[in-house]
Amino acid sequence: TPHFARLQQNPPEKTVDVFLAAQRSHDRRVKCFTALNSIDTAEAYPSHGFTQGLPVDEYATKMLATKIAPAPSGPVTPDTFRLYEALQAHCIPVADNRCPGYDADGYWKMLHPDAPFPVIDDWSNLPKLTRALLEGWPANANRITAWWMREKQRLCSRLVNDVTAVAPGG
């Protein structure tokens, strides 16, 4: 998203354990927000519609200060821009292995087979997962960030190779 293209040079300290600002628009998200309510150090901001939550600058600043960022699925696919915003902000994203749109089991293993971020099937397990992730922090966050930096380079190289292959004279 545009507000994550250029993040602050000197990001704030990671003082927020868990943060989610999102629409509470379907069952997967309702279950995620319910799980967040049982985590004392979680900050949850449900909204009623797309872009109706926190102002974008406040959202980006909060993500930069966050250690763990749940990324409940969108309405049609497990993939959401929140996961990539979390990666850009050097958070530990918790990806959703399910979605209301179809049987998405294995989606993240297909898309990013070597991704080191956690993928969750049942949001009621989020409190236990959060405790484990915080115990391993910041080493686990550093591994995920390093992977993401390599993954972006790999994706860019593949894109350049694909464009070159289909270009006239390529």
N, CA, C and O of each residue as an XYZ file, in Angstrom:
680
protein
N       0.846     -1.182      0.000
C       0.000      0.000      0.000
C       0.889      1.242      0.000
O       2.017      1.180      0.489
N       0.414      2.360     -0.532
C       1.269      3.544     -0.682
C       1.914      4.023      0.617
O       3.066      4.455      0.601
N       1.203      3.958      1.730
C       1.777      4.477      2.972
C       2.857      3.563      3.556
O       3.462      3.904      4.572
N       3.106      2.420      2.938
C       4.193      1.556      3.373
C       5.337      1.525      2.363
O       6.315      0.803      2.556
N       5.221      2.300      1.297
C       6.288      2.348      0.298
C       7.540      2.999      0.869
O       8.657      2.561      0.596
N       7.348      4.044      1.658
C       8.475      4.744      2.281
C       8.160      4.920      3.762
O       7.378      5.785      4.157
N       8.785      4.084      4.556
C       8.576      4.159      5.994
C       9.621      5.071      6.625
O      10.626      5.406      5.999
N       9.377      5.465      7.857
C      10.263      6.368      8.579
C      11.698      5.858      8.598
O      11.947      4.656      8.692
N      12.638      6.802      8.507
C      14.055      6.446      8.598
C      14.393      5.872      9.970
O      15.137      4.898     10.079
N      13.840      6.482     11.011
C      14.096      6.047     12.377
C      12.786      5.564     12.990
O      12.100      6.330     13.667
N      12.434      4.304     12.758
C      11.148      3.808     13.273
C      11.127      3.808     14.795
O      12.176      3.761     15.437
N       9.931      3.862     15.371
C       9.827      3.842     16.835
C      10.216      2.474     17.389
O      10.314      1.489     16.658
N      10.431      2.445     18.684
C      10.675      1.170     19.362
C       9.446      0.269     19.186
O       8.322      0.750     19.037
N       9.680     -1.012     19.206
C       8.580     -1.982     19.124
C       7.982     -2.130     20.521
O       8.416     -2.979     21.300
N       6.996     -1.313     20.833
C       6.402     -1.285     22.175
C       5.017     -1.917     22.226
O       4.462     -2.101     23.309
N       4.454     -2.251     21.071
C       3.120     -2.857     21.005
C       3.299     -4.341     20.726
O       3.894     -4.717     19.716
N       2.786     -5.186     21.615
C       2.951     -6.629     21.409
C       2.160     -7.133     20.208
O       2.719     -7.804     19.340
N       0.867     -6.818     20.146
C      -0.011     -7.322     19.086
C      -0.938     -6.193     18.662
O      -1.489     -5.486     19.506
N      -1.110     -6.023     17.355
C      -1.941     -4.933     16.834
C      -2.711     -5.400     15.611
O      -2.164     -6.050     14.720
N      -3.997     -5.054     15.588
C      -4.819     -5.269     14.397
C      -5.838     -4.145     14.284
O      -6.608     -3.889     15.209
N      -5.830     -3.487     13.149
C      -6.881     -2.541     12.773
C      -7.420     -3.046     11.449
O      -6.700     -3.076     10.451
N      -8.687     -3.443     11.435
C      -9.256     -4.071     10.238
C     -10.771     -4.075     10.312
O     -11.373     -3.831     11.358
N     -11.361     -4.360      9.169
C     -12.807     -4.549      9.136
C     -13.170     -5.814      9.914
O     -12.459     -6.818      9.873
N     -14.259     -5.736     10.598
C     -14.811     -6.918     11.270
C     -15.956     -7.390     10.381
O     -17.128     -7.282     10.742
N     -15.590     -7.918      9.204
C     -16.558     -8.079      8.124
C     -16.985     -9.509      7.825
O     -17.938     -9.713      7.073
N     -16.314    -10.496      8.386
C     -16.719    -11.880      8.163
C     -16.222    -12.739      9.316
O     -15.480    -12.262     10.176
N     -16.626    -13.994      9.336
C     -16.401    -14.884     10.465
C     -14.931    -15.025     10.836
O     -14.611    -15.037     12.025
N     -14.030    -15.131      9.875
C     -12.599    -15.285     10.187
C     -12.096    -14.073     10.962
O     -11.328    -14.218     11.913
N     -12.516    -12.907     10.567
C     -12.082    -11.693     11.261
C     -12.743    -11.555     12.630
O     -12.105    -11.105     13.582
N     -14.002    -11.934     12.736
C     -14.676    -11.910     14.036
C     -13.922    -12.820     15.007
O     -13.693    -12.442     16.156
N     -13.538    -14.009     14.557
C     -12.807    -14.948     15.416
C     -11.440    -14.399     15.803
O     -10.988    -14.613     16.928
N     -10.778    -13.701     14.898
C      -9.480    -13.096     15.211
C      -9.650    -12.005     16.274
O      -8.909    -11.976     17.256
N     -10.622    -11.111     16.079
C     -10.856    -10.056     17.072
C     -11.252    -10.655     18.424
O     -10.843    -10.137     19.463
N     -12.030    -11.725     18.429
C     -12.406    -12.385     19.679
C     -11.160    -12.904     20.396
O     -11.027    -12.738     21.608
N     -10.255    -13.526     19.656
C      -9.009    -14.019     20.247
C      -8.161    -12.869     20.782
O      -7.553    -12.983     21.846
N      -8.122    -11.770     20.049
C      -7.338    -10.612     20.498
C      -7.870    -10.059     21.811
O      -7.101     -9.555     22.629
N      -9.176    -10.149     22.016
C      -9.772     -9.642     23.258
C      -9.272    -10.382     24.489
O      -9.370     -9.861     25.601
N      -8.737    -11.590     24.311
C      -8.235    -12.352     25.452
C      -6.733    -12.169     25.661
O      -6.148    -12.819     26.527
N      -6.110    -11.300     24.887
C      -4.679    -11.003     25.038
C      -4.561     -9.616     25.666
O      -4.894     -8.616     25.031
N      -4.090     -9.557     26.902
C      -4.047     -8.289     27.643
C      -3.274     -7.192     26.923
O      -3.646     -6.021     26.998
N      -2.202     -7.558     26.227
C      -1.341     -6.550     25.611
C      -1.682     -6.283     24.143
O      -0.925     -5.601     23.452
N      -2.797     -6.805     23.663
C      -3.191     -6.603     22.268
C      -3.948     -5.287     22.116
O      -4.688     -4.870     23.007
N      -3.747     -4.649     20.978
C      -4.504     -3.464     20.608
C      -5.308     -3.807     19.362
O      -4.742     -4.140     18.320
N      -6.633     -3.724     19.477
C      -7.524     -4.106     18.382
C      -8.457     -2.952     18.052
O      -9.073     -2.364     18.941
N      -8.556     -2.635     16.771
C      -9.386     -1.541     16.282
C     -10.265     -2.041     15.135
O      -9.905     -1.894     13.967
N     -11.412     -2.629     15.463
C     -12.306     -3.081     14.387
C     -12.999     -1.889     13.733
O     -13.296     -0.888     14.386
N     -13.248     -2.016     12.440
C     -13.992     -0.976     11.720
C     -15.141     -1.627     10.952
O     -15.207     -2.849     10.817
N     -16.035     -0.788     10.456
C     -17.215     -1.294      9.746
C     -17.017     -1.372      8.240
O     -17.834     -1.978      7.546
N     -15.952     -0.774      7.721
C     -15.764     -0.804      6.279
C     -14.335     -0.500      5.883
O     -13.538     -0.023      6.690
N     -14.027     -0.777      4.646
C     -12.691     -0.563      4.093
C     -12.342      0.922      4.195
O     -13.140      1.783      3.824
N     -11.159      1.207      4.693
C     -10.619      2.560      4.906
C     -11.426      3.380      5.910
O     -11.295      4.604      5.942
N     -12.246      2.744      6.720
C     -13.028      3.467      7.719
C     -12.430      3.349      9.115
O     -13.075      3.718     10.096
N     -11.217      2.844      9.216
C     -10.579      2.669     10.514
C      -9.642      3.817     10.839
O      -9.968      4.982     10.613
N      -8.485      3.483     11.366
C      -7.501      4.486     11.750
C      -7.021      5.279     10.534
O      -6.982      4.741      9.428
N      -6.655      6.553     10.724
C      -6.018      7.309      9.628
C      -4.737      6.577      9.195
O      -4.068      5.955     10.020
N      -4.402      6.654      7.910
C      -3.299      5.858      7.366
C      -1.969      6.143      8.056
O      -1.203      5.210      8.296
N      -1.671      7.389      8.380
C      -0.400      7.696      9.056
C      -0.350      7.072     10.447
O       0.681      6.541     10.858
N      -1.468      7.139     11.168
C      -1.531      6.540     12.503
C      -1.399      5.015     12.401
O      -0.715      4.388     13.210
N      -2.056      4.434     11.405
C      -1.979      2.987     11.189
C      -0.535      2.569     10.902
O      -0.037      1.618     11.503
N       0.135      3.267      9.995
C       1.521      2.922      9.640
C       2.445      3.076     10.844
O       3.303      2.223     11.074
N       2.283      4.141     11.608
C       3.107      4.344     12.797
C       2.883      3.230     13.811
O       3.832      2.735     14.418
N       1.630      2.838     13.992
C       1.308      1.758     14.931
C       1.923      0.442     14.455
O       2.450     -0.318     15.268
N       1.865      0.166     13.167
C       2.473     -1.065     12.645
C       3.988     -1.058     12.875
O       4.567     -2.091     13.211
N       4.622      0.086     12.699
C       6.060      0.167     12.928
C       6.420     -0.123     14.386
O       7.516     -0.610     14.665
N       5.517      0.168     15.306
C       5.768     -0.042     16.733
C       5.320     -1.420     17.210
O       5.405     -1.720     18.401
N       4.845     -2.258     16.292
C       4.229     -3.537     16.645
C       5.182     -4.711     16.438
O       5.973     -4.733     15.495
N       5.086     -5.679     17.338
C       5.871     -6.914     17.226
C       5.131     -7.973     16.409
O       5.720     -8.589     15.521
N       3.847     -8.190     16.701
C       3.063     -9.252     16.053
C       1.820     -8.632     15.428
O       1.091     -7.890     16.087
N       1.582     -8.939     14.159
C       0.439     -8.379     13.441
C      -0.394     -9.501     12.815
O      -0.026    -10.029     11.765
N      -1.503     -9.865     13.445
C      -2.389    -10.852     12.821
C      -2.897    -10.334     11.476
O      -3.164     -9.143     11.313
N      -3.022    -11.238     10.531
C      -3.507    -10.878      9.195
C      -4.645    -11.821      8.820
O      -4.464    -12.722      8.002
N      -5.835    -11.612      9.426
C      -6.965    -12.475      9.074
C      -7.318    -12.313      7.597
O      -7.088    -11.260      7.001
N      -7.869    -13.356      7.030
C      -8.112    -13.398      5.584
C      -9.040    -12.286      5.107
O      -9.783    -11.674      5.874
N      -8.957    -12.063      3.813
C      -9.954    -11.235      3.166
C     -11.205    -12.073      2.939
O     -11.247    -13.235      3.343
N     -12.219    -11.509      2.304
C     -13.465    -12.247      2.112
C     -13.376    -13.360      1.067
O     -14.198    -14.276      1.071
N     -12.387    -13.290      0.174
C     -12.316    -14.229     -0.936
C     -11.049    -15.075     -0.918
O     -11.041    -16.181     -1.458
N      -9.994    -14.580     -0.313
C      -8.707    -15.261     -0.298
C      -8.027    -15.045      1.048
O      -8.307    -14.054      1.722
N      -7.139    -15.953      1.455
C      -6.398    -15.741      2.700
C      -5.448    -14.542      2.623
O      -5.055    -13.982      3.646
N      -5.092    -14.167      1.421
C      -4.128    -13.097      1.194
C      -4.755    -11.733      1.460
O      -5.863    -11.447      1.005
N      -4.037    -10.897      2.200
C      -4.451     -9.506      2.401
C      -3.212     -8.629      2.375
O      -2.104     -9.097      2.635
N      -3.403     -7.361      2.062
C      -2.250     -6.462      2.048
C      -1.667     -6.284      3.441
O      -0.508     -5.890      3.574
N      -2.449     -6.567      4.486
C      -1.975     -6.434      5.869
C      -0.741     -7.299      6.127
O       0.174     -6.876      6.833
N      -0.710     -8.500      5.564
C       0.444     -9.369      5.755
C       1.705     -8.704      5.215
O       2.754     -8.748      5.858
N       1.609     -8.093      4.046
C       2.783     -7.456      3.434
C       3.139     -6.155      4.143
O       4.314     -5.796      4.221
N       2.143     -5.449      4.658
C       2.429     -4.265      5.468
C       3.185     -4.677      6.728
O       4.132     -4.003      7.134
N       2.772     -5.775      7.344
C       3.466     -6.274      8.531
C       4.914     -6.626      8.202
O       5.823     -6.300      8.965
N       5.125     -7.284      7.082
C       6.486     -7.623      6.676
C       7.313     -6.356      6.448
O       8.462     -6.283      6.882
N       6.743     -5.370      5.777
C       7.458     -4.113      5.529
C       7.793     -3.389      6.830
O       8.826     -2.726      6.928
N       6.921     -3.516      7.827
C       7.118     -2.838      9.109
C       7.947     -3.678     10.084
O       8.091     -3.318     11.252
N       8.487     -4.790      9.604
C       9.324     -5.683     10.403
C       8.578     -6.262     11.598
O       9.143     -6.445     12.677
N       7.298     -6.545     11.382
C       6.486     -7.256     12.376
C       6.517     -8.748     12.049
O       6.964     -9.161     10.979
N       6.037     -9.527     12.982
C       5.789    -10.938     12.711
C       4.328    -11.037     12.274
O       3.428    -10.874     13.098
N       4.080    -11.301     10.992
C       2.686    -11.474     10.589
C       2.200    -12.866     10.993
O       2.967    -13.829     10.995
N       0.938    -12.952     11.329
C       0.309    -14.254     11.555
C      -0.726    -14.407     10.451
O      -1.789    -13.785     10.485
N      -0.400    -15.244      9.471
C      -1.244    -15.410      8.294
C      -2.396    -16.368      8.580
O      -2.276    -17.280      9.398
N      -3.491    -16.147      7.904
C      -4.688    -16.983      8.036
C      -4.631    -18.093      6.996
O      -4.438    -17.825      5.810
N      -4.797    -19.325      7.429
C      -4.785    -20.469      6.516
C      -6.166    -20.769      5.944
O      -6.314    -21.684      5.134
N      -7.154    -20.024      6.349
C      -8.532    -20.250      5.902
C      -9.113    -18.944      5.370
O      -8.577    -17.865      5.619
N     -10.203    -19.058      4.641
C     -10.950    -17.881      4.202
C     -12.384    -18.295      3.910
O     -12.661    -19.472      3.678
N     -13.292    -17.331      3.922
C     -14.693    -17.662      3.654
C     -14.959    -18.026      2.194
O     -15.977    -18.653      1.897
N     -14.069    -17.648      1.282
C     -14.329    -17.801     -0.142
C     -14.220    -19.209     -0.690
O     -14.958    -19.568     -1.608
N     -13.302    -20.031     -0.141
C     -13.078    -21.378     -0.669
C     -12.188    -22.145      0.301
O     -11.714    -21.576      1.284
N     -11.957    -23.420      0.039
C     -11.064    -24.227      0.866
C      -9.630    -23.835      0.520
O      -9.073    -24.311     -0.469
N      -9.042    -22.979      1.325
C      -7.742    -22.389      1.019
C      -6.582    -23.092      1.717
O      -5.461    -22.583      1.700
N      -6.822    -24.238      2.324
C      -5.779    -24.935      3.061
C      -4.517    -25.076      2.202
O      -4.577    -25.563      1.072
N      -3.386    -24.649      2.746
C      -2.119    -24.751      2.027
C      -1.784    -23.568      1.139
O      -0.773    -23.589      0.437
N      -2.614    -22.543      1.158
C      -2.414    -21.364      0.296
C      -1.016    -20.769      0.471
O      -0.310    -20.533     -0.510
N      -0.618    -20.525      1.731
C       0.661    -19.854      1.968
C       1.842    -20.743      1.609
O       2.866    -20.238      1.147
N       1.729    -22.049      1.809
C       2.827    -22.960      1.411
C       2.990    -22.976     -0.105
O       4.101    -23.128     -0.612
N       1.876    -22.817     -0.830
C       1.947    -22.757     -2.284
C       2.564    -21.423     -2.732
O       3.405    -21.400     -3.630
N       2.148    -20.325     -2.112
C       2.603    -19.000     -2.530
C       4.040    -18.714     -2.100
O       4.841    -18.229     -2.899
N       4.364    -19.005     -0.864
C       5.706    -18.766     -0.312
C       6.142    -20.030      0.438
O       6.030    -20.082      1.663
N       6.633    -21.044     -0.274
C       6.918    -22.344      0.352
C       7.892    -22.282      1.535
O       7.801    -23.092      2.458
N       8.811    -21.335      1.508
C       9.810    -21.284      2.575
C       9.570    -20.139      3.561
O      10.471    -19.772      4.314
N       8.377    -19.582      3.559
C       8.073    -18.457      4.447
C       8.205    -18.872      5.911
O       7.660    -19.900      6.315
N       8.924    -18.079      6.708
C       9.099    -18.417      8.117
C       8.027    -17.843      9.050
O       8.077    -18.069     10.260
N       7.062    -17.105      8.500
C       6.029    -16.547      9.374
C       4.981    -17.608      9.702
O       4.747    -18.518      8.907
N       4.346    -17.492     10.882
C       3.350    -18.491     11.275
C       2.049    -18.345     10.487
O       1.643    -17.249     10.102
N       1.419    -19.487     10.266
C       0.115    -19.559      9.594
C      -0.829    -20.250     10.575
O      -0.483    -21.279     11.156
N      -2.010    -19.688     10.754
C      -2.929    -20.186     11.775
C      -4.216    -20.719     11.144
O      -4.748    -20.130     10.204
N      -4.704    -21.833     11.668
C      -5.973    -22.414     11.231
C      -7.126    -21.964     12.114
O      -8.233    -21.722     11.635
N      -6.853    -21.855     13.407
C      -7.897    -21.586     14.393
C      -7.467    -20.379     15.225
O      -6.504    -20.454     15.989
N      -8.187    -19.269     15.072
C      -7.811    -18.033     15.762
C      -7.891    -18.164     17.271
O      -7.287    -17.351     17.971
N      -8.600    -19.140     17.808
C      -8.624    -19.305     19.263
C      -7.248    -19.716     19.796
O      -6.998    -19.627     20.998
N      -6.361    -20.162     18.911
C      -4.991    -20.509     19.306
C      -4.056    -19.296     19.317
O      -2.887    -19.428     19.680
N      -4.550    -18.128     18.927
C      -3.696    -16.940     18.846
C      -3.064    -16.559     20.181
O      -1.878    -16.229     20.186
N      -3.766    -16.581     21.313
C      -3.102    -16.215     22.578
C      -1.879    -17.087     22.893
O      -0.835    -16.575     23.298
N      -2.014    -18.396     22.706
C      -0.885    -19.309     22.961
C       0.246    -19.040     21.968
O       1.413    -18.994     22.356
N      -0.094    -18.862     20.694
C       0.908    -18.568     19.676
C       1.608    -17.254     19.985
O       2.825    -17.149     19.835
N       0.858    -16.262     20.412
C       1.433    -14.953     20.750
C       2.475    -15.087     21.860
O       3.555    -14.504     21.768
N       2.160    -15.845     22.899
C       3.126    -16.047     23.995
C       4.419    -16.657     23.459
O       5.511    -16.216     23.818
N       4.298    -17.660     22.609
C       5.488    -18.315     22.047
C       6.279    -17.346     21.159
O       7.508    -17.315     21.218
N       5.588    -16.568     20.350
C       6.281    -15.622     19.469
C       6.987    -14.529     20.262
O       8.097    -14.126     19.911
N       6.357    -14.050     21.322
C       6.993    -13.021     22.152
C       8.211    -13.574     22.886
O       9.182    -12.850     23.105
N       8.170    -14.850     23.267
C       9.335    -15.472     23.910
C      10.523    -15.545     22.944
O      11.673    -15.432     23.367
N      10.249    -15.733     21.667
C      11.313    -15.834     20.668
C      11.687    -14.517     20.006
O      12.548    -14.483     19.128
N      11.049    -13.446     20.420
C      11.274    -12.134     19.813
C      12.500    -11.486     20.445
O      12.645    -11.578     21.664
N      13.386    -10.843     19.704
C      13.295    -10.397     18.325
C      13.951    -11.321     17.308
O      13.916    -11.037     16.111
N      14.548    -12.421     17.761
C      15.255    -13.290     16.812
C      14.329    -13.780     15.707
O      14.717    -13.798     14.539
N      13.099    -14.182     16.063
C      12.167    -14.672     15.046
C      11.765    -13.550     14.082
O      11.622    -13.790     12.883
N      11.584    -12.347     14.588
C      11.245    -11.209     13.718
C      12.398    -10.902     12.767
O      12.169    -10.570     11.604
N      13.619    -11.009     13.246
C      14.780    -10.751     12.390
C      14.895    -11.784     11.275
O      15.231    -11.444     10.140
N      14.616    -13.052     11.599
C      14.643    -14.102     10.553
C      13.576    -13.838      9.496
O      13.831    -13.981      8.300
N      12.388    -13.455      9.938
C      11.295    -13.184      8.997
C      11.631    -11.978      8.125
O      11.392    -12.004      6.918
N      12.180    -10.925      8.719
C      12.546     -9.733      7.951
C      13.633    -10.049      6.930
O      13.562     -9.589      5.790
N      14.634    -10.827      7.325
C      15.694    -11.203      6.388
C      15.118    -12.021      5.235
O      15.476    -11.811      4.076
N      14.224    -12.955      5.560
C      13.571    -13.733      4.507
C      12.818    -12.812      3.557
O      12.916    -12.973      2.341
N      12.063    -11.843      4.091
C      11.265    -10.939      3.268
C      12.152    -10.110      2.350
O      11.797     -9.887      1.193
N      13.295     -9.649      2.840
C      14.221     -8.884      1.993
C      14.709     -9.748      0.823
O      14.763     -9.283     -0.315
N      15.062    -11.004      1.107
C      15.490    -11.914      0.037
C      14.336    -12.219     -0.911
O      14.524    -12.269     -2.127
N      13.135    -12.425     -0.354
C      11.963    -12.762     -1.173
C      11.625    -11.629     -2.137
O      11.280    -11.884     -3.291
N      11.717    -10.395     -1.685
C      11.447     -9.254     -2.580
C      12.464     -9.212     -3.715
O      12.106     -8.935     -4.860
N      13.722     -9.483     -3.407
C      14.737     -9.511     -4.462
C      14.460    -10.639     -5.449
O      14.591    -10.456     -6.660
N      14.080    -11.797     -4.936
C      13.772    -12.943     -5.800
C      12.583    -12.638     -6.704
O      12.619    -12.921     -7.901
N      11.528    -12.060     -6.128
C      10.348    -11.718     -6.928
C      10.673    -10.689     -7.998
O      10.190    -10.788     -9.126
N      11.486     -9.708     -7.650
C      11.883     -8.689     -8.620
C      12.681     -9.316     -9.769
O      12.443     -9.008    -10.937
N      13.613    -10.184     -9.433
C      14.405    -10.860    -10.480
C      13.523    -11.698    -11.397
O      13.705    -11.697    -12.615
N      12.566    -12.413    -10.810
C      11.647    -13.223    -11.625
C      10.810    -12.339    -12.541
O      10.582    -12.687    -13.700
N      10.359    -11.217    -12.038
C       9.563    -10.302    -12.849
C      10.390     -9.752    -14.013
O       9.918     -9.723    -15.149
N      11.602     -9.325    -13.740
C      12.475     -8.814    -14.803
C      12.724     -9.910    -15.838
O      12.655     -9.649    -17.039
N      13.012    -11.123    -15.391
C      13.252    -12.237    -16.322
C      12.016    -12.535    -17.165
O      12.132    -12.799    -18.362
N      10.842    -12.495    -16.555
C       9.603    -12.766    -17.299
C       9.340    -11.681    -18.330
O       8.976    -11.982    -19.466
N       9.519    -10.430    -17.951
C       9.288     -9.320    -18.889
C      10.297     -9.386    -20.027
O       9.943     -9.178    -21.188
N      11.534     -9.670    -19.702
C      12.583     -9.779    -20.726
C      12.248    -10.925    -21.694
O      12.455    -10.791    -22.900
N      11.742    -12.027    -21.185
C      11.433    -13.202    -22.012
C      10.306    -12.913    -23.001
O      10.312    -13.465    -24.102
N       9.344    -12.070    -22.646
C       8.223    -11.807    -23.547
C       8.392    -10.527    -24.358
O       7.584    -10.239    -25.240
N       9.437     -9.759    -24.063
C       9.677     -8.508    -24.802
C      10.153     -8.822    -26.216
O      10.836     -9.824    -26.431
N       9.795     -7.967    -27.189
C      10.296     -8.166    -28.552
C      11.817     -8.212    -28.553
O      12.468     -7.332    -27.989
N      12.380     -9.223    -29.179
C      13.823     -9.381    -29.231
C      14.389     -9.970    -27.951
O      15.606    -10.100    -27.820
N      13.505    -10.338    -26.977
C      13.945    -10.858    -25.670
C      14.283    -12.284    -25.759
O      14.672    -12.890    -24.761
